[in-house]
Amino acid sequence: MEDREQAGAEKREHFRRSVEYRVTFRSEMLEFESRAEVMGEVLDISAGGLFVRSEYFEPPGTPVSLLVWIDDDEPISLRGSVAWVAEHPPKGPGMGIKLAQGWDS
């Protein structure tokens, strides 16, 4: 098992850091249905993306807008797309988000 984890880590393009940040997100589908925001939690983050733990997730390829609270100040606005989905623990439920180039402020 450890060898498999190390092999997976070697394939990563960016170092991941474990975090616990509050996040809300919107997707095209949510905006179409009710313009709702969904609450979740960012569990890890890297230069290329992040993982959002949430009971609600979108299919891969869906564009999303995120507001991430690193502290109690103003949230950081990010855009990206769903890269993959984890439906079950230990990682999920949730989705991996590939961040778009450049951040909104």
N, C-alpha and C positions, 0 to 999 in steps of 0.2 A: 504493500500500500504506500509506504513512504517513497519508494522509487517512482511510483506513478505520480504522486504529488509533486516530486521534484521535477519530473519530466514535463508536467503541465506548467509548472512555474517557469521552466526554461523557455517555453513557447510564448510566454507573455511578452508583448512589445514594450509595456510600461510597468514599472514597479507599482504595486497596489498597497494602499495604506488603509488599515481598518479604522473606521470612524463611526460615529453615531450622530448624524445631523437630521434635523426635521426637514421634510421636503413636501411641497405640493407640486402636482404636475397636471398638465392638460395635454390632450391629444386631439387630433382632428376628429376622431370618433366621439370623444367626450363633448367637444364643442358642438358637434352636429346634434347629439342627443339632448344635452341639457346645459351646455356651457359650464359644466361643473368642474371643480377642482378635486383631485383625489389626494388625500394625505398619505404619507408614507415615511420611510426612514432610509437615509443613505447609510449603507453598512460598510462600503469600501469605495475608494476613489483613486484614480490614477490620472495621468496626463491625457489618456485617451478616452476615459469614460468613468462610469460609476455603476454601482448596483443599488437599486431601489427595492426595498422590501415593502410589499403592499399586497393586500388581498385582491386588488384589481390590477390587471396587467393587459397590455395590448400585444398583438402579434408582431413578430419581427418585421422591421422595415417601417413601422408606424412612426412618423415624426412626433416629437413631444417637446413641450416647453416646461421648464422646471424652475422653481424658486427654492433655493437651498439656504437654510439658516445655519451658518457656522457658529454664530453666537446669537445673542438676543437683539442685535442690531438689525439693520436692513438686510433682507435676503439678497443673495446673488442670483441673477437671472441667467439661465443656461438654455441652450437648445441642442437637441440631438435626435437620435432615432433609436428605437428598440433594436438591440443587436441579438438578444436571446432571452428566453424565458425559463425560469425555474419554478415549477409548479409545487414542488414538495421540499420539506426540510432535508438537509440542514440549511441550505442556502435560501430556499424559497419559503413561501411564495413571493415572487417578485420578478424583476427584469433587469438585465444588463443594458445600460444605455451608452451608446457610442456618441460622444460629444461632437458637435459640429465645430468646424474651425472658427476660432474667435468667440469671445463671450460677449453677451449683451450686458450693459450696465444700467 
